[in-house]
Amino acid sequence: MESVLQSLLEVAANPSSEVSRWRQRTGGKVVGWLPIYVPEEIIHAAGALPVSLWGGRTEIVRADAHLQGFACSVVRAVLEYGLKGTYNMVDGFIFPSTCDHIQNTSDIWASLFPDRPKFDLVYPANRQSKAAVVYLEQLFADLEQWLEELTGQKVTSEKLRESVKIYNCYRALLADLFSLRSRKPESLSGPEMGQIVKSSLFLEKAEFNRHLSDLLPWLEHRKVKPAPKARLVLTGIMAEPQEILAILDELGGAIVADDLALGARILRAPVREELPLPAALVDRHLRLGPCSTLYDWRKGRGAHVQHLVAEHAADGVIFINMKFCEAEEFDYPVLKAELEEAGIPLLFLEVEQQMAAMGQIRTRLQAFLEVLGKGAGS
Ligand code: SF4
């Protein structure tokens, strides 16, 4: 099982090699999609490999000529990878209308790479409106048609149903992994947990599911670190750079639950298999949330995070803010006020994917654990 775990960590560390291997082995098309919500099942049913493009740790050299320095590090990294050829094995790109940064990057991408197939997945801002259903049905039908033209394969209802099953299984297995993280935080290091989730962004999902279902019983008996002194909930876009998770391990803190876009938000709202397709995919999109990138006047994130704290017996919350992410920055004051009122300690950490110096982050985490009464001398 150790070798299965290592193979997943290797995929997360070198996704391009894995994606190129898949392409050579199958002769299939690779479809890259930007965060956060894309009906991957349709891509899968079209016979393509969906890969999520969430930026990464690369020096920004070329992208700075096209994007302002105050664009978030995720889109700057995506553009940098595009310009330096890392995505050459990607046959088509999907840009959802997640935020201004992604929408603007989509326009810049079109001017830089006019010959590379691209689909703009422009979601309705108001998901509560009745028109949103009709609009989404048409949007997903257009996406399906674009994918069929790209791959040369028909998305039949049988294939779509099969893909939905695979993706629901993926969400259930991730839920089991996250449950293990809360029950037995000592079974995986913080970075290992992050890398397993990340590997799922690049592997064909049925293959990832096989690996994870093999690993889970073995992980129940694994122990790589002492029981944590502090149990924490992490909320934000993603837990990167992953050195933060290693520092937390060193300090005796453990993430026991998360509300991350690249984390537990993935497994929310499984597709209702009893509904007809593709309407069930529309139904899923309407049920997603709470998330800073999905408009909802009810602002349910504070209640959701409080629920996570109670359910997982957490001592405090870390809000990990991707610098210049306006969606998250608009959510923060509301969340802060609600957690303060509930008496839940909160730490705000600002990060960029490319940041190298971790000294300040370490000091702030150390101080937070001291405040919680869970520091080195406690
Ligand atoms: S981190 Fe925020 S600003 Fe950047 S791509 Fe994600 S949602 Fe958009």
Residues whose N, C-alpha, C, O or C-beta is under 5 A from the ligand:
A	BS01	SF4	C72 V74 C99 H101 I102 I237 M322 F324 C325 E326 A327
